[in-house]
Amino acid sequence: MKVKPYLTVAIAFCISVATLTASQFAFSASPKTIVATDDHAFFYRKVNGQLQPSGRLNQQQSFYATKVHPNWYVIRIGSNQYYIYKKHVKAVRASSSGINKSVKPIKTVYPQTNIWVYKKTDFNTPIGVIYKNTPLPIRQIEGPWYKVEFAGHLVYVNQKQVAGLATEVPIIVYHHILKEKENHKYKNQPTVVSYEEFVKQMRLLHDYGYHTITLHQLERFLKGKIDLPAKSMMIHFDDGLKTNYVYAYPILKKYGFHAAAFLITSRNSRPLKPFNPDDYQFLNWKEIEKMGDVFEFASHTHALHNRGKDGIGNLVKEPREVVKADLLLSRKLLHGTTYFTYPFGQYKKETIDILKETGFTMAFTTKIGTVKPGDDPYQLKRHGIDPHTTLQQFKQIIGVVE
């Protein structure tokens, strides 16, 4: 098992904790403004004489601290004291927080999962992380946000995140998967991910406790009808290629994951042939039936996933009645699905109108982002996974908090 980065610091803490306790009153406490210099600026609290990792300061952000030992600073969350090792921060000037420390918290909450701390009441200004079960004294409640004193700043944490609920759902998208040794023909294709990397990514999802949801659950979350647990996400496969069955299906089943495949249904009646990595093969209906314990299936059109030299796809080029007939046939073949992805990410207002007329209730784009309650259900965002996606980038895409 890989050792967490904060455990290295923990060893140093354990060695010096006795010295720290004995000397902190003799050492001249000096208020400072500090800046985290790397991603290992973890802070700790002492519980029954034991070290407990409690969170992390974001790199290049300024915080208020007091130096209580040559190797340690102290920061405060409310009135609670936390230690941070000097190796991972630097003092930029003598300073002290202007926050009124006499304010008593209205209550203390304990996050059910690791959560971000934000400068503003949005999800775009994270400055640090609070770990699961760390006591969080609340000074004020502003709508869906808690206001907290955090290392000399008044910051915000989201109430749903504290409660262990999702505020957004990341969706990752794959197309074709091939083993590195057999991929001779499609090496430069941006939609071909190696089997080896796919396995690593699925293992990471499993190890970090991610939970895959269905399209119906996503739709209810989008409409604000249900809450989802933190770390909820979706796995999509566009086009319906045979490698979804050969390679993705067994790995997803191993980890207990659910996925959605968006099929070009005119291509699923082709004769069933043995797998050939040099041939761009599509799923056959017999394979689709076997995958039903892991996959659900939705529409990527029946026969409009094509485009000419002008780069414009048939979905946006063909007459309205042609498009309408195609979508209705696709829905029929897919047992009445109401979910859709746009071929090549191309659509226009008329496309959305036709989707509504033909009974579709959600459609996914190639725009990058996550799905949040209240988003336009016909312009939902996702993250495409390509052969150059590193594991660190993958963590950022799915929103790992560590």
C-alpha positions as CSV (number, residue, x, y, z in Angstrom):
1,M,0.0,0.0,0.0
2,K,1.3,3.4,-0.9
3,V,2.3,5.6,2.1
4,K,0.3,8.9,2.2
5,P,2.5,12.0,2.0
6,Y,1.4,13.3,5.3
7,L,2.8,10.1,7.1
8,T,6.3,11.2,6.3
9,V,5.7,14.4,8.1
10,A,4.0,12.5,10.9
11,I,7.2,10.7,11.7
12,A,9.0,14.0,12.1
13,F,6.1,15.2,14.2
14,C,6.3,12.2,16.5
15,I,10.0,12.6,17.0
16,S,9.7,16.3,18.0
17,V,6.3,16.3,19.7
18,A,7.8,15.8,23.1
19,T,10.3,18.6,22.5
20,L,7.6,20.8,21.2
21,T,5.4,20.2,24.3
22,A,8.3,20.9,26.6
23,S,9.7,24.0,24.8
24,Q,6.7,25.8,23.3
25,F,6.2,28.0,26.4
26,A,9.9,28.9,26.5
27,F,10.0,29.6,22.8
28,S,9.2,33.2,21.8
29,A,5.8,33.0,20.0
30,S,5.9,35.1,16.9
31,P,2.8,35.8,14.8
32,K,3.6,35.4,11.0
33,T,2.0,35.4,7.6
34,I,3.0,32.1,6.1
35,V,2.7,30.7,2.5
36,A,2.5,27.0,1.7
37,T,5.4,26.2,-0.6
38,D,4.3,22.7,-1.8
39,D,1.4,20.3,-1.8
40,H,2.5,18.7,1.4
41,A,1.6,21.5,3.8
42,F,-0.5,19.2,6.0
43,F,-1.6,20.3,9.4
44,Y,-2.2,18.0,12.5
45,R,-3.9,18.0,15.8
46,K,-3.0,16.1,19.0
47,V,-5.7,13.7,20.2
48,N,-4.9,11.8,23.3
49,G,-1.3,12.3,22.7
50,Q,-1.5,10.9,19.2
51,L,-0.9,12.6,15.9
52,Q,-4.0,13.0,13.7
53,P,-3.8,14.5,10.1
54,S,-6.5,17.1,9.9
55,G,-6.1,18.9,6.6
56,R,-3.9,20.7,4.1
57,L,-3.1,24.3,3.1
58,N,-3.1,25.1,-0.6
59,Q,0.1,26.0,-2.3
60,Q,0.9,29.8,-2.7
61,Q,-1.9,30.9,-0.4
62,S,-1.2,33.2,2.6
63,F,-2.2,32.2,6.1
64,Y,-1.7,33.5,9.6
65,A,0.3,31.3,12.1
66,T,2.4,31.5,15.2
67,K,5.8,29.9,15.5
68,V,5.9,27.9,18.7
69,H,9.0,25.8,18.0
70,P,12.0,26.1,15.6
71,N,10.4,23.4,13.4
72,W,6.7,24.1,13.9
73,Y,4.0,26.7,13.3
74,V,0.6,26.7,14.8
75,I,-2.6,27.6,12.9
76,R,-6.1,27.9,14.3
77,I,-9.5,26.7,13.0
78,G,-11.8,28.5,15.4
79,S,-10.2,28.1,18.8
80,N,-8.6,24.7,17.9
81,Q,-4.9,24.5,17.5
82,Y,-3.1,22.7,14.7
83,Y,0.6,22.1,13.9
84,I,2.2,22.5,10.6
85,Y,5.8,21.6,9.8
86,K,8.0,24.5,8.7
87,K,9.6,22.6,5.8
88,H,6.4,23.0,3.8
89,V,5.7,26.7,4.5
90,K,7.7,29.9,4.5
91,A,7.2,33.1,6.6
92,V,6.8,36.1,4.4
93,R,6.3,38.8,7.1
94,A,5.4,39.4,10.8
95,S,1.7,39.7,11.0
96,S,-1.4,38.8,13.0
97,S,-5.0,38.1,12.0
98,G,-7.6,40.8,12.5
99,I,-10.3,38.3,13.2
100,N,-12.2,38.7,16.4
101,K,-11.3,35.6,18.3
102,S,-13.9,36.2,21.0
103,V,-16.8,35.2,18.8
104,K,-18.2,31.9,20.0
105,P,-19.2,29.3,17.4
106,I,-22.9,28.7,17.0
107,K,-22.2,24.9,16.6
108,T,-19.4,22.5,15.7
109,V,-19.8,20.1,12.8
110,Y,-17.7,17.1,11.7
111,P,-17.3,16.6,7.9
112,Q,-18.3,13.2,6.7
113,T,-15.6,13.2,4.0
114,N,-12.6,15.4,3.1
115,I,-13.9,18.8,2.0
116,W,-12.6,21.9,0.3
117,V,-12.4,25.3,2.1
118,Y,-13.2,28.3,-0.1
119,K,-12.5,32.0,0.0
120,K,-15.9,32.9,-1.4
121,T,-19.3,31.3,-1.6
122,D,-18.6,29.5,-4.8
123,F,-16.7,26.4,-5.8
124,N,-13.9,28.2,-7.7
125,T,-11.7,29.6,-4.9
126,P,-10.3,26.7,-2.8
127,I,-7.6,27.6,-0.3
128,G,-7.3,24.4,1.7
129,V,-8.7,21.1,2.7
130,I,-10.4,19.8,6.0
131,Y,-10.2,16.1,6.5
132,K,-13.0,13.8,7.5
133,N,-14.2,14.1,11.1
134,T,-12.0,17.2,11.9
135,P,-14.1,19.4,14.3
136,L,-15.2,22.6,12.5
137,P,-16.5,25.4,14.6
138,I,-19.2,27.4,12.7
139,R,-19.3,31.2,13.2
140,Q,-22.2,31.9,10.9
141,I,-24.5,30.4,8.3
142,E,-25.0,32.1,5.0
143,G,-27.6,30.2,2.9
144,P,-26.1,26.8,1.9
145,W,-22.6,27.8,3.3
146,Y,-21.0,27.7,6.7
147,K,-18.6,30.5,7.6
148,V,-15.5,29.4,9.5
149,E,-12.2,30.8,10.9
150,F,-9.4,29.1,9.0
151,A,-5.8,30.0,9.7
152,G,-6.6,33.7,10.1
153,H,-9.2,34.0,7.4
154,L,-13.0,33.9,7.4
155,V,-13.7,31.2,4.8
156,Y,-16.6,29.1,3.6
157,V,-17.5,25.4,3.5
158,N,-20.5,24.0,1.8
159,Q,-23.1,22.4,4.0
160,K,-23.8,19.5,1.6
161,Q,-20.1,18.7,1.4
162,V,-19.9,18.7,5.2
163,A,-22.8,16.3,5.3
164,G,-21.1,14.0,2.8
165,L,-23.3,14.9,-0.1
166,A,-22.4,15.7,-3.7
167,T,-22.6,19.3,-5.0
168,E,-21.7,18.2,-8.6
169,V,-21.2,15.0,-10.6
170,P,-18.1,14.5,-12.8
171,I,-18.7,12.4,-15.9
172,I,-15.7,10.8,-17.7
173,V,-16.0,9.7,-21.3
174,Y,-14.2,6.9,-23.1
175,H,-14.5,5.5,-26.7
176,H,-12.0,2.9,-27.7
177,I,-9.7,0.8,-25.4
178,L,-6.7,-1.3,-26.7
179,K,-3.8,-3.0,-25.1
180,E,-0.5,-1.2,-25.8
181,K,1.1,-4.2,-27.5
182,E,-1.7,-4.6,-29.9
183,N,-2.4,-1.0,-30.8
184,H,-0.5,-0.7,-34.1
185,K,-3.1,1.1,-36.2
186,Y,-4.6,3.7,-33.8
187,K,-1.6,5.0,-31.8
188,N,-2.2,8.6,-32.6
189,Q,-6.0,8.6,-32.2
190,P,-7.1,10.9,-29.3
191,T,-10.1,8.6,-28.5
192,V,-8.0,5.5,-28.0
193,V,-7.0,4.9,-24.4
194,S,-4.7,2.0,-23.4
195,Y,-6.1,-0.9,-21.5
196,E,-3.3,-0.5,-19.0
197,E,-4.1,3.1,-18.2
198,F,-7.8,2.3,-18.1
199,V,-7.2,-0.3,-15.4
200,K,-5.1,2.1,-13.4
201,Q,-7.9,4.7,-13.6
202,M,-10.6,2.3,-12.5
203,R,-8.4,1.1,-9.6
204,L,-7.9,4.7,-8.5
205,L,-11.7,5.3,-8.5
206,H,-12.2,2.2,-6.4
207,D,-9.3,3.0,-4.0
208,Y,-10.6,6.5,-3.4
209,G,-14.1,5.3,-2.8
210,Y,-16.0,6.6,-5.8
211,H,-19.6,5.6,-6.5
212,T,-21.0,5.3,-10.0
213,I,-24.6,6.3,-10.6
214,T,-27.2,5.7,-13.3
215,L,-28.6,8.1,-15.9
216,H,-31.9,8.2,-14.1
217,Q,-30.2,9.1,-10.8
218,L,-28.3,11.9,-12.6
219,E,-31.5,13.3,-14.0
220,R,-33.2,13.4,-10.6
221,F,-30.1,15.0,-9.1
222,L,-30.1,17.6,-11.9
223,K,-33.7,18.5,-11.1
224,G,-33.0,18.7,-7.4
225,K,-35.2,15.7,-6.6
226,I,-32.5,13.7,-4.8
227,D,-29.2,14.1,-3.0
228,L,-26.3,11.9,-4.0
229,P,-23.4,10.8,-1.8
230,A,-20.1,12.6,-2.1
231,K,-17.8,10.9,-4.7
232,S,-20.7,10.1,-7.0
233,M,-19.8,10.1,-10.7
234,M,-20.6,8.6,-14.1
235,I,-18.6,6.6,-16.6
236,H,-19.7,7.0,-20.3
237,F,-18.6,5.2,-23.4
238,D,-19.5,6.9,-26.7
239,D,-20.0,5.1,-30.1
240,G,-20.5,1.5,-28.7
241,L,-17.3,-0.1,-29.7
242,K,-16.5,-3.8,-29.2
243,T,-13.7,-3.1,-26.8
244,N,-16.3,-1.8,-24.4
245,Y,-17.3,-5.5,-24.1
246,V,-13.8,-7.1,-24.5
247,Y,-11.9,-4.8,-22.1
248,A,-14.0,-2.3,-20.2
249,Y,-16.8,-4.6,-19.1
250,P,-14.7,-7.1,-17.1
251,I,-12.8,-4.4,-15.3
252,L,-16.0,-2.4,-14.5
253,K,-17.6,-5.6,-13.2
254,K,-14.6,-6.4,-11.1
255,Y,-14.9,-3.1,-9.2
256,G,-18.7,-3.1,-9.1
257,F,-19.0,0.0,-11.3
258,H,-21.9,1.0,-13.5
259,A,-21.5,2.7,-16.9
260,A,-23.5,4.1,-19.8
261,A,-22.8,3.3,-23.4
262,F,-24.2,5.6,-26.1
263,L,-24.9,3.5,-29.2
264,I,-25.0,4.3,-32.9
265,T,-27.8,1.7,-33.3
266,S,-27.5,1.1,-37.1
267,R,-24.1,-0.4,-36.5
268,N,-25.1,-2.9,-33.8
269,S,-26.7,-5.4,-36.3
270,R,-23.5,-6.1,-38.1
271,P,-22.4,-9.8,-38.0
272,L,-20.7,-10.9,-34.8
273,K,-17.0,-11.5,-35.5
274,P,-14.0,-12.4,-33.4
275,F,-12.2,-9.4,-31.8
276,N,-9.6,-7.8,-34.1
277,P,-7.6,-4.9,-32.7
278,D,-6.8,-3.7,-36.2
279,D,-10.5,-3.4,-37.1
280,Y,-12.8,-0.6,-35.8
281,Q,-15.5,-3.0,-34.6
282,F,-18.9,-2.1,-33.0
283,L,-20.9,-4.0,-30.4
284,N,-23.3,-6.6,-31.6
285,W,-26.8,-6.9,-29.9
286,K,-25.8,-10.2,-28.4
287,E,-22.8,-8.6,-26.7
288,I,-25.0,-5.7,-25.6
289,E,-27.4,-8.2,-23.9
290,K,-24.5,-9.8,-22.0
291,M,-23.3,-6.4,-20.7
292,G,-26.6,-5.5,-19.1
293,D,-25.5,-6.2,-15.6
294,V,-22.9,-3.4,-15.8
295,F,-24.0,-1.1,-18.6
296,E,-27.1,0.8,-19.5
297,F,-27.5,1.9,-23.1
298,A,-28.6,5.2,-24.6
299,S,-28.6,6.9,-28.0
300,H,-25.9,8.4,-30.1
301,T,-28.3,8.5,-33.1
302,H,-29.3,5.5,-35.3
303,A,-27.5,6.4,-38.5
304,L,-26.5,10.1,-38.3
305,H,-23.0,9.7,-36.7
306,N,-21.3,10.8,-39.9
307,R,-19.8,14.0,-41.3
308,G,-18.5,15.2,-44.7
309,K,-15.4,17.0,-45.7
310,D,-16.8,20.2,-44.3
311,G,-16.7,18.7,-40.8
312,I,-20.4,19.2,-40.2
313,G,-22.3,16.2,-38.8
314,N,-25.4,14.8,-40.3
315,L,-27.4,15.4,-37.1
316,V,-27.2,19.1,-37.7
317,K,-27.2,19.0,-41.5
318,E,-30.0,16.6,-42.4
319,P,-33.7,17.9,-42.7
320,R,-35.8,18.0,-39.6
321,E,-38.0,15.1,-40.5
322,V,-35.0,12.9,-41.3
323,V,-33.4,13.7,-37.9
324,K,-36.7,13.1,-36.1
325,A,-37.3,9.7,-37.8
326,D,-33.7,8.7,-36.9
327,L,-34.0,9.6,-33.2
328,L,-37.4,7.8,-32.9
329,L,-35.9,4.6,-34.4
330,S,-32.9,4.8,-32.1
331,R,-35.2,5.2,-29.0
332,K,-37.3,2.3,-30.1
333,L,-34.3,0.0,-30.5
334,L,-33.0,1.1,-27.1
335,H,-36.3,0.3,-25.3
336,G,-37.4,3.9,-25.0
337,T,-34.2,5.5,-23.7
338,T,-34.6,9.2,-23.1
339,Y,-30.8,10.0,-23.0
340,F,-28.6,11.2,-25.8
341,T,-25.1,12.3,-26.7
342,Y,-24.4,14.6,-29.6
343,P,-22.2,13.1,-32.4
344,F,-18.9,15.2,-32.5
345,G,-20.4,17.4,-29.9
346,Q,-22.4,19.3,-32.6
347,Y,-25.9,20.7,-32.1
348,K,-28.0,23.8,-32.6
349,K,-31.2,25.1,-31.1
350,E,-33.3,23.1,-33.6
351,T,-31.5,19.9,-32.5
352,I,-32.6,20.5,-29.0
353,D,-36.1,21.2,-30.1
354,I,-36.2,17.9,-32.0
355,L,-34.8,16.0,-29.0
356,K,-37.6,17.4,-26.9
357,E,-40.2,16.5,-29.5
358,T,-39.0,12.9,-29.7
359,G,-39.0,12.3,-26.0
360,F,-35.4,12.8,-24.9
361,T,-34.9,14.4,-21.5
362,M,-31.1,14.7,-21.2
363,A,-28.3,15.2,-23.7
364,F,-24.6,15.3,-23.3
365,T,-22.0,17.5,-25.0
366,T,-18.3,17.6,-25.5
367,K,-18.0,20.8,-23.3
368,I,-15.7,20.3,-20.4
369,G,-17.1,20.5,-16.8
370,T,-19.3,18.7,-14.3
371,V,-23.1,18.4,-13.8
372,K,-24.7,20.5,-11.1
373,P,-28.4,20.8,-10.1
374,G,-30.1,23.3,-12.3
375,D,-27.9,22.8,-15.3
376,D,-29.5,22.8,-18.8
377,P,-30.4,19.2,-19.3
378,Y,-29.8,19.4,-23.0
379,Q,-26.3,20.9,-22.7
380,L,-24.6,18.7,-20.0
381,K,-20.8,18.8,-19.6
382,R,-18.4,15.9,-19.4
383,H,-14.6,15.2,-19.3
384,G,-13.1,13.2,-22.2
385,I,-10.3,10.9,-21.2
386,D,-7.6,10.7,-23.8
387,P,-4.3,8.7,-24.1
388,H,-2.3,11.6,-22.6
389,T,-4.4,11.9,-19.4
390,T,-2.0,11.3,-16.5
391,L,-3.2,9.9,-13.2
392,Q,-2.7,13.3,-11.6
393,Q,-4.9,14.9,-14.2
394,F,-7.4,12.2,-13.7
395,K,-7.6,12.9,-10.0
396,Q,-8.2,16.6,-10.8
397,I,-11.0,15.7,-13.3
398,I,-12.9,13.5,-10.8
399,G,-12.3,16.0,-8.0
400,V,-10.1,14.0,-5.6
401,V,-9.8,15.9,-2.3
402,E,-6.6,14.9,-0.4
